[in-house]
């Protein structure tokens, strides 16, 4: 099995970790000089004072959104752990690749507001008014711009269209390009470069390996019984599809390296970003297909180290999703018992009143937590339409179920924003949360925008945002023990308790970091916070 794809991300991580970077990263075992406990306490107090000074700068500039944007662009944010790969790519990239692949378009489609790509093999047999995509920027900028609008939520206010429909239709529009396996490496590379520009160095990207093949197999062997269907899947080709999925993951890793020139003297910034994947399973298929996807996801996660969990995606208000919601949670419950320690993140509560009847709002988050036993919930916007929501919040806090908050996405798709959004209620209840982009390409945003939006809308300060960034790694699905003794991030584990990020590592901490991918990512975040908080313009 190949090594995890780490994208050179420790090139400048730790002063004492040397220069061994790349996908085969190991931390050198040289023993660093230990500092005295008294020196450590003084250094830690200095660091706390520095954080408070930066927090004061943030407050003094709260009424200057332009300055706050610059601040948050530069602020280390850890990870983005709720991001759909195809939706994270901007429409301009898809048009670029469509041109390179030789696609064309019928110019008459602009007047019908129905933009359809014509496959390369059919372009020379189309009508006279067909034009190559590669010529749009020069000859038909109106179509080029219309395409960007249709493949994103840009100019939505002028289109008289719901954000919900535009958002989900965008995926269908660019699917001919986003589904090309040959472009997956470039797709991830562009998302990674954008992350690096925002000081994000960990990504969990949702994508689907072997989608149609798995669903076809599911239809062939489904007998209505979960246990026997699972055995039939394993006996009739699923292991071969697992192997194919592993090869696909390896091909993507190689494609990223090529796209970002990671093995050259001039690697692009995205090479420093660690990338892991969540296997997407779609909820809007038949029970046979959904169950097959679940079994495949559980098998793939325990086999392929780049795939660290699974997620259930597609519109939660779709008729099939509503009809089969409880059944799908029961499928996950059964498989969760058979495959312990597999990470599960579920889109749940991406609903609001009016989108569906009230009866469909009462238990989606609860069933995801109590039946499917999800580790994380995506969106959770409908929490207060659930039965006994305050008890559910307490249960989520007790279980440590993190909510991935996607503010812009909830605004555009659901119209839930500002005081109508439960984000501050999750915070008040002590439920762990982090901010995520969801689909930054479609929404025309980035994660820095979400941090700015949270700060402005809910009066969050720098220390609040710092905790959200730390949560993104603490509750990520990357392997290994945490750097922290408790979720409040007050004390590091004993091996690193006397170490100060940015200083020289002790032998014990060095040895611990060698054993945990998670802790190394968390240590890097702390080192980057130290560097950030000591920038001259924040003094």
N, C-alpha and C positions, 0 to 999 in steps of 0.2 A: 504494500500500500504506500502511496506517495505521502510525503510530509505535508502538514497543513500549510496553506498559502498565507504567509505572513507579510508579504509585500515590503520587505526591508524596513519594517516600521520601528526597529530599535536602533537606527543609525545614530540618533542623538539622545537616546532614552536616558541612560544612566552614566554618570561620570565614571563609575567603576565597572561597567559591564563591557567595556572594550568595543571593538568594531566588527564583531561577528554578526552580520546581518543577513536577511534573506529568509527563504522558506525553511532552511535547516537550522534556524537560530537556536543556539544554546548559550547560556550565560557562563562566562569564564569562571573558573573555580579559584581564582587568586583570592587570597585572604586580605581583606582591606583592613587598614588600621582602625581600631575601634576608638570612638570618642568617649570621653568620660560622661557619666550620667549627668553631672552638673552642667557640662557644656551642652548636652542634648536638651536639657530643660530650658536653658537660656536661648538656644536656637529655636526651640518650639515656641517659646513666648514671643520671640521676635517675629516668627512667622505668623502667629495669631494677630499680633499688632499690625503687621503688614496687610493681612486680610481685612482687618477692620478699617484701615486707612483706605483701601481700595473700595470697600463698601461705602465709605463716606464720600469718595469721589463720585460713585454711582448715584448716590442720593442728590448730590449737589448739581448733577447734570440731568436729573430725571426729566426736566421740562425741555430737554434738547434731544429729540428722537434721532437726529442725525449723528450726534456724538454717541448715543447709546448703541446705535447700529454698529458704528466702528468698534466700540468696546466689545459688543457681543460677537462680532465677526472674529475678533482676535481671541476672545475668551476660550480656553479649552473646554470642550463640551463632551469629551469621552466618546460616547457612541450614539448612533441612531439605530434603534433596535426595532422600529416598525417602518419598514420601507419596502414597497413593491418594486422590484427591479424595473419592470417594463414601464411602470408609471413614474419612476424616478428620472427617466431619460427625457430630455426636452425634445419637443417636436422638431426643432431645427436639426437635431442629430438624426432623427428618423428620415427627414427629407434629404439630408446629405447622403445617407446610406441608400435610400431609394434611388437617388440619382446614380450612385456608383453601381447599383445592381441592374440598372437599365430600365427601370419602371417609367411609364408615361401616364398621362391623364387626358381625358376628354375635356376640352375647354368648355363644352356646353354644360357640364355638371355644376359650374359655379352658379348659374341662374336657378338651378333646381335645389341648391343647398344640399346636394348629395354628392360628396366627393369620394370617388372610388379610384384606387390605383389599378392600372392595367398592367398585367404581368408582362415581363420583358418579351416572352415568346409570342405575345399577341400584339405587341406595339406596332409591328410593321404591317399588320392586317386591320388596323383600326381606321376610323373615319379620318377625313382630311383635317379635321380640327383637333386631332390629337397632338399633344406636345410632350416632349421628354421632360421628366422631372428636373433633369440637370439644366434645362433652359428656363425654368420658371423664374429664378431670381432676376435674370436679365430681360426676359421677354414678357412675362406675365406675373408681375409682383402681386397683382390682385389675387390670383389663385394661390400663390405662395403664402400670402398672409392669411387668406381664408383657410388654408390647410392648418396653419398653426392654431387658428381659432378653434377649428373643429377637433383638433387633437389635444386640446387643453381647455381650461376655463377662462382663457383670455377673452376680453371684451364680452363677457357673459351678460353684463348689465344691458348691453345694446342688442342682444339677440332675442330677447323675449322667451328664453328657454330656461327650464329649471336646471339648477346646478347639479342636482342628482342625475338627471338624464344625460346631460353633457359629459359629466365626469365618467360615468360607466360606459357611455358610447365611445369615448375616446379610445378605450382599450381595443374595441373592435376595429376602429379605424386604422390604427397603426400595427395591428396584429401581423399582417404579412411581413413586416420588417422585424418587429420585436420577437417573432417566433423563429427567426433564422438562427440556427445554432451557431453558424459561422460568425455571427455578430455579437454573441453573448459576451465574449471577452472584452470587446470594445465598449459594450454597454456598461459593464461593471467598471471598466477603467474610467469612463467619464464620470460616473457617480463617485468613484473613489477620489478622483482629482478634485471634484467639487467639495467633497468632505474634507480633504486635506487643506483646502483653502480656508476652511472655517475652523481648523484645529479640532477636527473630529478624526479619530484614528481607529475606530472600531465600527464596523457595519454588520448588521444582520439583515441580509437581503432576502426577500421572499421571491422564489421562483419555483417552477415546476419541472421536475425531471421525469421523462418518460410518461407524459400525461395521457395521450390517447392510447398508447399501448397498454397501460395499466387498466384504463377504463374498459377497453375492449375485452381484456381477460376477465375482468369482473363480471361483465354481462354473460360471458360464456359459462362460468362456473357457479354463479349465484344460485343458492337453493333456499334462501330465506333464513337459514340458521347460521349464526355468526361463526361458531366454532368449526363446523364442518366446511363452511365456505373458506375460512382461513386455511384449512388444511388443503383444500383443493387448489387454492391460489399457489401455495408453496409447492404443490406437486405438479403443477401444470404451467410452469414457466416464470413464476415470479422471481426466483433466484437469478435467472438469466437477465431479467429486467433490472434487478439490483446491480448486477455487474455492468450493464449498459449505463445505468445512472452514474456509477462510479467513474466510468470512462468519460462520460459527459462532463462531470465535475473536473476531472483532470484536464480535459480539453479547454474548459473555461479558464482554469488557472494558467495554462500555457498561453491562451489568448490574451489574458490580462497582461502577462509579462511582456508579450510582444507589443501590445498596444501602448503600454506605458514605458517601454524600453527599459524594463527593470534590470536587465542583465547587461546594460551598457554603461559607459562612464557617465552618462547624463540621464539618469532615471527621472521620470516625471514625479511630481509630488505624491500622486496616488499610490506609489510603490511603498510608502510608509504607512499605509492604512491596512489594518487587518480585516479580512473579509471572511465571514461565515454565512451559511445559507440556512433558511427555513424552507422545508418542502411544503409548497402550497397544495392544499386539497380544496377542490371547489365544492360548495354546498348545494349547487343548483343542478345536480345530476340525479339519476335514479339511485335508490338505496344500494343496488348492486355495484354501481360505479363508485359511489362515495365510500363504501366499505372497502373496496379493493384499493382505493387511494390511501385510506387510513393504514391498512396492513402494509402497503408498500412503504409509506412514510416511516412507520415504526421500524421496519426492517432496514431501511436505508440509513436512518439515524444511527442505529447501533452498528452499522457496517462502515459508513463513510464519515471520516472525521471532519470533513469540511461542512457537513450538514448536521447542525446542532439541535434541531428541533423541527416541529411541524406547526402549521397554522391552517385554519379553516377560513376561506376567503369567498368573495363574491357578495352581491347585494343581499343583506340580511332580510330585506323586505320582499325578495323574490318569492312567488307562490310556492315553489318547491322547498325553498329554505324554511318558510313558515310551516308548511305541512310536515316536514320531516325533522324539525329542529330537535325535538326530544329524542327521536330515534337516533339521530346522529350523535347526540351526547351519550346515549347508552352504548353505541358502538365504541366510542372513545373510552368509556368506563371499562368495558370488557378488555379492550386492548391494553389499557393502562395497567390492569392487573397482570397481564401476561408479559408485558414489556416494562418492568419497573425502571425508574430513573430516566425515562424518555421525556424530554422537555416539550411542553405543550403551551402554545399561545393561541388564543382564540379571539377572532372578531366577535364581540358580543355587546349588545346595547348600542349598536350603531343605528339607532332608531329614534323616532320622536313622534309625538301625538300628531295625527293627521296623515302621516306616511302609511301607517297601518292601524287597524282597529285597536282599541285599548287592551283587548284580551291578548294581543300579540306582544304587548309591552311588559307583561307582568312577571316574566320569569326567565328571560334569556340569559341575563348575567348570572342569576342564581343557579341555573342548571349548568352553565359553563363552569362555575366554581364548585358546586356540590356534587354534580353527577360526573362531568368530564374531568374534574379536579385539575383545571387549567392552572398553570404557574403564572401566567400573565393574561390580562384582558386588553384587547385592542379597542380603543374608543371609550366604551362605557358611558356614552352620553345619555342613555335612557335610564340611569340607575334609579331616579326618583319616581319612575312609573312602575317600578317593580313592587311586588308585595313585600311589605315590611322592609323598606329600603335601609332604615337606620340599623336594624339588626344585621342586614346583609353587609353593610359597611363595616360593622364591628367584626363580622366573620372574616371578611377580606383582610382586615388589619391583622387579625389573629393568625391567619394562614400565611400572611406575607404575600398576597396576590397583588402584583404590581399592575397598575393601569397605565397603558401607553396613551398619552393625551395628544390628540392631533387637532389643534385649535382651528387652523384654517380649513382643513378638510371638513370638520363638523359644521363650520359656518357655511361653506359652499354647498355641501351635499344635503345637510339637514336643516340649515338655517338656525342652528343652535350656537349662540355666541354670547359674550358678555355675561351679564348676571344670570342668564338662562342656562349657562353651561355649568355642570357640576364640578368642574376642576377645583374651585376653592373648597367645595364641600369634601372632596376626597382628602385634600390637604388638612382640613380641620379635623376630619375623622381619624387621621393618622394612617390612612391607606397609602402605601408607597406608590409614587407616580414618577414618571419622567416625561419629557417632551419628545415628540417624534414628528417626522415630516409626512409620513404616509405615502404620498405620491408627488414629490416636489416638482417633477416635470410637468405633470398635468395641472397642478395648482399654481405653477409659475412662482415658486417660493424656494426657500432653503431652510435648514434647521435654525440658522441664526435669526431668521424672521420669526420663527415660533418662540424663541427665547425673548425677542423684543416684544412680541405680542403679549406674552404672558406677563412680562414686567409692567407694561403699560396698562393692560386691562385689569390686572389683579394686584397691582402695587407690590409686586415681588421685588425684593432687594437682591443684592449680589450674593449674599450668603444663602438665600433661598435658591437661587439659580445654580449655585455651586452644588447644593445637595441634589438637585435634579440631575445634574451632570454625573455626579457620583452614583446615583441610582441606576443610570443607564448601564453601568458596568457591573454593579453589585447584583442586578437582577438579569443580566445578560445570560445567554446560554453557553457561553464559552466555558471550557472545562477548567477544573481546579478549584482549590479552596480560596476563600476571600482573603484579602489583605486586612480586613477589618474584623474586630471582635464582635461588633454589634452594628445594626443598620443605621445608627445615628452618627457613625463615622467619627466617634470621639477618641477611640483607642485602636491602634493597630494590633495585630496578633503579637504574641510574646516575642517571636523571633525578630520582629522589626520594630518593637515598641520603643527602642532607644535610638532608632535611626531617623534622620531628618532628610526628607526628599530634596535632592539637589546637593546633598553632601556625600560623604564617603560611606559606602555600605559596610556594615559589619559582616563577619563571616556567616553568622546564623541567618541573617536576613537574605544574604546572597544565596545561601543554600536553599532557603525556602522558596525564593522567587524562581529558582530553577525547576521547582516541582509543579508550578501552577501558572497556566496561561492567564487565568483571570487576575491573579495577584500581580503579574507583570504588567498587564494593561492598567490596573489600578495604580500601581507605583508610577507608571509613566504619566498618568493623569496628575498625580501629586507633584511630580517633578515639573510638569508643564505649568501647573498652578503657581509654583514658586517662581518660575521664569516670568510668567505673565504679571504677577503681582509686583514684580520688581522693575517693570518697564518704566522708563524715565517719565513718560507722559502721564503716568498715573500717580506720580509723587506730588 
